[in-house]
Amino acid sequence: MAEPTISEVFGSGATVDGSALSIPAAFFTAQGVTISSSTRAETLVAALAKGWAVPLTETARASDLTNRNVTNTYAGQDVISQAGTQYRRDVYSIVLYKVTTLATVDPNDY
């Protein structure tokens, strides 16, 4: 298995160059989001987390420890109470792997 591609992680048609990452609206639509000028930033973050749970699995990483260094796992949901209000909390766990000793996170390593 090879390193995950831009299209695998961000959807078919996704591109990246020296100044921008372009994620097609279809990626978000597949997660249940309709993109518009009023789409909230947190909605997009939630859609990314949900979408990344498919290509960035622990199983995929286990099949190629050399080329797969990021996993995103849906850990489930629970209900918590904060300030008298009940909130459903959906938990995703993003894990970054690097052959090294403990150090500061450098996004360029992944």
C-alpha positions as CSV (number, residue, x, y, z in Angstrom):
1,M,0.0,0.0,0.0
2,A,1.3,3.4,-0.9
3,E,1.2,6.8,0.9
4,P,-2.3,8.2,0.9
5,T,-2.9,10.5,-2.1
6,I,-4.4,14.0,-2.0
7,S,-7.5,12.6,-3.8
8,E,-7.8,9.7,-1.3
9,V,-7.8,12.0,1.7
10,F,-9.6,15.1,0.4
11,G,-11.7,13.6,-2.4
12,S,-11.5,13.1,-6.1
13,G,-10.5,16.3,-7.8
14,A,-8.7,17.7,-4.8
15,T,-5.5,19.6,-5.7
16,V,-2.6,21.2,-3.9
17,D,0.0,23.6,-5.1
18,G,2.4,26.1,-3.5
19,S,-0.3,28.4,-2.3
20,A,-3.6,26.5,-1.9
21,L,-5.4,23.3,-1.1
22,S,-8.6,22.9,-3.1
23,I,-11.2,20.4,-1.8
24,P,-14.1,19.7,-4.1
25,A,-17.6,20.4,-2.7
26,A,-18.4,16.7,-3.5
27,F,-16.1,15.7,-0.6
28,F,-18.3,17.6,1.8
29,T,-21.5,16.5,0.1
30,A,-20.5,12.9,0.7
31,Q,-20.3,13.7,4.4
32,G,-23.8,15.3,4.4
33,V,-22.8,18.9,4.0
34,T,-24.2,21.3,1.4
35,I,-21.5,24.0,0.7
36,S,-22.6,27.6,0.5
37,S,-21.3,31.0,1.4
38,S,-22.8,30.6,4.8
39,T,-21.3,27.2,5.6
40,R,-19.7,27.4,9.1
41,A,-16.0,26.7,9.5
42,E,-16.8,24.1,12.3
43,T,-19.2,22.3,9.9
44,L,-16.3,21.9,7.4
45,V,-14.0,20.7,10.2
46,A,-16.6,18.1,11.3
47,A,-17.0,16.9,7.7
48,L,-13.2,16.6,7.3
49,A,-13.0,14.5,10.5
50,K,-15.9,12.3,9.4
51,G,-14.4,11.9,5.9
52,W,-10.9,11.2,7.1
53,A,-12.1,8.2,9.2
54,V,-12.5,6.3,5.9
55,P,-9.0,6.5,4.3
56,L,-6.9,7.1,7.4
57,T,-7.6,3.9,9.3
58,E,-5.3,2.0,11.7
59,T,-5.8,-1.0,9.4
60,A,-4.5,0.9,6.4
61,R,-1.5,2.1,8.5
62,A,-0.8,-1.4,9.8
63,S,-0.5,-2.6,6.2
64,D,2.2,0.0,5.4
65,L,4.0,1.5,8.4
66,T,6.5,3.2,6.2
67,N,4.2,5.3,4.1
68,R,1.1,5.8,6.3
69,N,1.8,8.1,9.2
70,V,-1.6,9.6,10.1
71,T,-4.7,7.8,11.4
72,N,-8.2,9.2,12.2
73,T,-10.4,6.9,14.2
74,Y,-14.0,7.5,15.3
75,A,-14.0,6.7,19.0
76,G,-17.8,6.9,19.5
77,Q,-20.1,9.3,21.2
78,D,-21.4,10.1,24.6
79,V,-23.5,12.7,26.3
80,I,-22.1,15.3,28.7
81,S,-23.6,18.1,30.7
82,Q,-22.1,21.5,30.7
83,A,-23.6,24.5,32.4
84,G,-26.9,22.7,32.7
85,T,-27.1,21.8,29.0
86,Q,-26.8,18.3,27.6
87,Y,-24.4,17.9,24.6
88,R,-23.8,14.9,22.4
89,R,-20.0,14.6,22.0
90,D,-18.7,12.7,18.9
91,V,-15.0,11.9,19.4
92,Y,-12.4,11.4,16.6
93,S,-8.8,10.6,17.4
94,I,-6.2,11.9,15.0
95,V,-2.8,10.2,15.6
96,L,0.5,11.3,14.0
97,Y,3.2,8.7,13.8
98,K,6.9,9.4,13.2
99,V,10.0,7.3,13.8
100,T,11.8,9.5,16.3
101,T,12.2,10.3,20.0
102,L,9.8,12.7,21.7
103,A,9.9,16.2,20.0
104,T,7.7,19.1,19.0
105,V,5.1,18.3,16.3
106,D,6.3,19.5,12.9
107,P,3.3,19.2,10.4
108,N,5.9,18.8,7.5
109,D,6.8,15.4,8.9
110,Y,3.5,13.9,7.9
